């Protein structure tokens, strides 16, 4: 299948070129903000009938989370994927066109931003985690679609009917792994979390939703890594032909997510017993 001829630049305003990737960040953050506002406004979803997070909190948090994602994403990419090159040429740290961003770094940056913001505003940290976790798949979906439009982060060689010949991937057909991630990390995970929120009232048990998200993302990412081409500067790890840095970074997420869910269930059981 030929690669669709989509210009990475969505539109230009004079000398300013607006890229789809930048629009993906904006769309993910704004739609996530809108969805989160709907969640915190619905008291029936929360313990004690009221969210500990207000719409004003979410408005203020936009700047915090944007900074956490961008700074964490770039620093994470440098540390996890491009450290050797940056050691030789430190200016690469600010050259975002050389490699771009790391989800795992952005995840850590956003987590730090959530903790600091929650403590500053007297918000229970786990409720803050849950609110953000509910909306993150929206950003993941748009981000992976933008990766596909940019013709980057493509998959391994494939002879499947839907394989794509990417402009920068040589003359060979490859898995459109960006679309696999958009479907799993974005759509499937978003629907699964929505089911937990609206059917099983997961927000009433702080930590359940965020733990489920972290576990779900880790599992989805590990699965897609079997189809995704590893970063050229790293390749496969430990002499294997399958282990990638994405898998290594996602394994702890699965463990941490499972721990968070178990902690939430234990806390809920203890609180019920005391009541």
C-alpha positions as semicolon CSV with decimal commas, in nm:
position;residue;x (nm);y (nm);z (nm)
1;X;0,000;0,000;0,000
2;X;0,150;0,339;-0,095
3;X;0,192;0,600;0,174
4;X;-0,086;0,863;0,159
5;X;0,045;1,193;0,029
6;X;-0,025;1,409;0,333
7;X;0,183;1,719;0,394
8;X;0,323;1,719;0,753
9;X;0,251;2,093;0,751
10;X;-0,121;2,141;0,812
11;X;-0,119;2,509;0,708
12;X;0,104;2,813;0,705
13;X;0,050;3,167;0,825
14;X;0,315;3,376;0,655
15;X;0,652;3,231;0,756
16;X;0,494;3,026;1,036
17;X;0,434;2,661;0,944
18;X;0,184;2,476;1,164
19;X;0,256;2,102;1,168
20;X;0,006;1,823;1,228
21;X;0,222;1,703;1,517
22;X;0,182;2,034;1,698
23;X;-0,191;2,032;1,630
24;X;-0,208;1,679;1,771
25;X;-0,064;1,802;2,101
26;X;-0,310;2,091;2,110
27;X;-0,609;1,870;2,021
28;X;-0,514;1,605;2,278
29;X;-0,470;1,855;2,560
30;X;-0,783;2,059;2,481
31;X;-1,013;1,760;2,428
32;X;-0,869;1,599;2,741
33;X;-0,937;1,920;2,933
34;X;-1,297;1,929;2,807
35;X;-1,357;1,562;2,895
36;X;-1,199;1,606;3,239
37;X;-1,425;1,904;3,310
38;X;-1,727;1,687;3,231
39;X;-1,601;1,419;3,468
40;X;-1,539;1,650;3,764
41;X;-1,880;1,814;3,713
42;X;-2,058;1,478;3,755
43;X;-2,069;1,431;4,130
44;X;-2,232;1,088;4,103
45;X;-1,906;0,946;3,969
46;X;-1,706;1,039;4,276
47;X;-1,676;0,923;4,634
48;X;-1,894;1,129;4,870
49;X;-2,085;1,265;4,568
50;X;-1,840;1,541;4,479
51;X;-1,512;1,561;4,293
52;X;-1,215;1,694;4,495
53;X;-1,102;1,863;4,173
54;X;-1,281;2,171;4,041
55;X;-1,308;2,308;3,689
56;X;-1,084;2,597;3,796
57;X;-0,819;2,347;3,906
58;X;-0,827;2,190;3,560
59;X;-0,796;2,528;3,391
60;X;-0,486;2,607;3,597
61;X;-0,342;2,260;3,547
62;X;-0,329;2,296;3,167
63;X;-0,004;2,494;3,182
64;X;0,150;2,254;3,433
65;X;0,074;1,939;3,235
66;X;0,180;2,094;2,904
67;X;0,518;2,186;3,054
68;X;0,555;1,843;3,212
69;X;0,478;1,660;2,888
70;X;0,708;1,870;2,669
71;X;1,004;1,890;2,907
72;X;0,970;1,531;3,025
73;X;0,920;1,402;2,673
74;X;1,231;1,571;2,540
75;X;1,453;1,491;2,838
76;X;1,326;1,133;2,833
77;X;1,415;1,092;2,467
78;X;1,766;1,224;2,529
79;X;1,824;0,994;2,827
80;X;1,658;0,679;2,694
81;X;1,732;0,692;2,322
82;X;1,991;0,954;2,230
83;X;2,231;0,987;2,523
84;X;2,546;0,888;2,332
85;X;2,487;1,141;2,054
86;X;2,401;1,417;2,302
87;X;2,718;1,344;2,500
88;X;2,918;1,421;2,187
89;X;2,704;1,716;2,080
90;X;2,506;1,869;2,372
91;X;2,329;2,113;2,142
92;X;2,114;1,818;2,027
93;X;1,918;1,854;2,351
94;X;1,726;2,146;2,201
95;X;1,718;2,008;1,847
96;X;1,374;1,851;1,875
97;X;1,380;1,757;1,507
98;X;1,657;1,509;1,593
99;X;1,451;1,231;1,749
100;X;1,167;1,424;1,903
101;X;0,990;1,310;2,220
102;X;0,959;1,002;2,439
103;X;0,621;0,896;2,575
104;X;0,780;0,744;2,885
105;X;0,966;1,069;2,952
106;X;0,649;1,270;2,897
107;X;0,466;1,032;3,132
108;X;0,722;1,095;3,406
109;X;0,714;1,469;3,346
110;X;0,334;1,476;3,363
111;X;0,338;1,263;3,679
112;X;0,573;1,508;3,853
113;X;0,351;1,796;3,741
114;X;0,043;1,619;3,883
115;X;0,206;1,553;4,219
116;X;0,330;1,910;4,259
117;X;-0,001;2,061;4,147
118;X;-0,208;1,832;4,371
119;X;-0,001;1,910;4,678
120;X;-0,007;2,282;4,610
121;X;-0,387;2,282;4,578
122;X;-0,476;2,030;4,849
123;X;-0,604;1,771;4,603
124;X;-0,574;1,396;4,680
125;X;-0,292;1,278;4,453
126;X;-0,466;0,956;4,346
127;X;-0,779;1,146;4,241
128;X;-0,557;1,376;4,035
129;X;-0,392;1,073;3,875
130;X;-0,730;0,917;3,795
131;X;-0,871;1,229;3,633
132;X;-0,572;1,272;3,405
133;X;-0,549;0,899;3,327
134;X;-0,909;0,903;3,201
135;X;-0,824;1,153;2,927
136;X;-0,466;1,064;2,828
137;X;-0,573;0,814;2,558
138;X;-0,717;1,106;2,362
139;X;-0,372;1,261;2,337
140;X;-0,214;0,927;2,255
141;X;-0,458;0,875;1,969
142;X;-0,390;1,211;1,806
143;X;-0,017;1,182;1,866
144;X;0,008;0,845;1,691
145;X;-0,202;0,967;1,399
146;X;0,041;1,258;1,365
147;X;0,332;1,010;1,372
148;X;0,170;0,831;1,079
149;X;0,117;1,153;0,884
150;X;0,482;1,244;0,943
151;X;0,589;0,902;0,815
152;X;0,791;0,838;1,132
153;X;0,816;0,557;1,390
154;X;0,708;0,305;1,128
155;X;0,697;-0,069;1,181
156;X;0,902;-0,369;1,080
157;X;0,896;-0,523;0,734
158;X;0,563;-0,687;0,652
159;X;0,382;-0,862;0,369
160;X;0,036;-0,799;0,513
161;X;-0,221;-0,644;0,273
162;X;-0,233;-0,325;0,481
163;X;0,146;-0,281;0,500
164;X;0,266;0,064;0,392
165;X;0,571;0,180;0,198
166;X;0,685;0,482;0,399
167;X;0,887;0,757;0,227
168;X;1,169;0,729;0,483
169;X;1,145;0,353;0,533
170;X;1,310;0,238;0,213
171;X;1,139;0,057;-0,074
172;X;0,989;-0,209;0,152
173;X;0,637;-0,239;0,292
174;X;0,613;-0,206;0,668
175;X;0,361;-0,243;0,947
176;X;0,179;0,088;1,009
177;X;0,259;0,047;1,377
178;X;0,157;0,406;1,449
179;X;-0,201;0,311;1,361
180;X;-0,182;-0,001;1,577
181;X;-0,082;0,221;1,869
182;X;-0,352;0,477;1,790
183;X;-0,610;0,199;1,801
184;X;-0,487;0,023;2,114
185;X;-0,339;0,302;2,329
186;X;-0,598;0,550;2,207
187;X;-0,938;0,408;2,119
188;X;-0,937;0,074;2,306
189;X;-0,785;0,216;2,623
190;X;-1,015;0,519;2,619
191;X;-1,325;0,298;2,592
192;X;-1,200;0,056;2,859
193;X;-1,142;0,341;3,105
194;X;-1,479;0,498;3,019
195;X;-1,645;0,164;3,097
196;X;-1,474;0,157;3,437
197;X;-1,581;0,515;3,505
198;X;-1,945;0,507;3,400
199;X;-2,038;0,142;3,455
200;X;-1,824;0,040;3,752
201;X;-1,777;0,385;3,913
202;X;-1,398;0,341;3,935
203;X;-1,345;0,705;4,035
204;X;-1,499;0,622;4,372
205;X;-1,194;0,404;4,443
206;X;-0,895;0,638;4,391
207;X;-0,604;0,470;4,216
208;X;-0,806;0,210;4,028
209;X;-0,836;0,408;3,706
210;X;-0,479;0,536;3,695
211;X;-0,345;0,189;3,779
212;X;-0,554;0,038;3,501
213;X;-0,434;0,300;3,254
214;X;-0,066;0,247;3,336
215;X;-0,101;-0,131;3,313
216;X;-0,304;-0,110;2,994
217;X;-0,063;0,127;2,824
218;X;0,235;-0,087;2,919
219;X;0,074;-0,403;2,779
220;X;-0,037;-0,228;2,458
221;X;0,307;-0,078;2,402
222;X;0,485;-0,409;2,462
223;X;0,254;-0,579;2,213
224;X;0,303;-0,314;1,943
225;X;0,681;-0,319;1,992
226;X;0,680;-0,662;1,825
227;X;0,566;-0,484;1,507
228;X;0,750;-0,153;1,545
229;X;1,100;-0,092;1,409
230;X;1,337;-0,015;1,698
231;X;1,526;0,314;1,703
232;X;1,822;0,288;1,466
233;X;2,077;0,411;1,721
234;X;1,974;0,141;1,970
235;X;1,842;-0,151;1,768
236;X;1,746;-0,465;1,957
237;X;1,884;-0,508;2,308
238;X;2,088;-0,780;2,480
239;X;2,175;-0,951;2,154
240;X;1,814;-1,047;2,078
241;X;1,613;-0,992;1,762
242;X;1,301;-0,879;1,948
243;X;1,374;-0,691;2,276
244;X;1,346;-0,312;2,243
245;X;1,388;-0,013;2,470
246;X;1,013;0,049;2,448
247;X;0,951;-0,294;2,602
248;X;1,208;-0,240;2,876
249;X;1,055;0,095;2,972
250;X;0,700;-0,044;2,962
251;X;0,757;-0,346;3,187
252;X;0,789;-0,136;3,506
253;X;0,469;0,045;3,406
254;X;0,278;-0,284;3,408
255;X;0,414;-0,370;3,753
256;X;0,343;-0,022;3,895
257;X;-0,006;-0,020;3,747
258;X;-0,093;-0,358;3,898
259;X;0,040;-0,240;4,234
260;X;-0,175;0,076;4,214
261;X;-0,491;-0,126;4,143
262;X;-0,412;-0,365;4,429
263;X;-0,344;-0,072;4,663
264;X;-0,674;0,091;4,567
265;X;-0,871;-0,229;4,632
266;X;-0,696;-0,281;4,966
267;X;-0,765;0,078;5,074
268;X;-1,132;0,044;4,976
269;X;-1,166;-0,283;5,170
270;X;-1,004;-0,129;5,477
271;X;-1,228;0,178;5,461
272;X;-1,537;-0,043;5,424
273;X;-1,437;-0,252;5,723
274;X;-1,390;0,058;5,940
275;X;-1,729;0,191;5,833
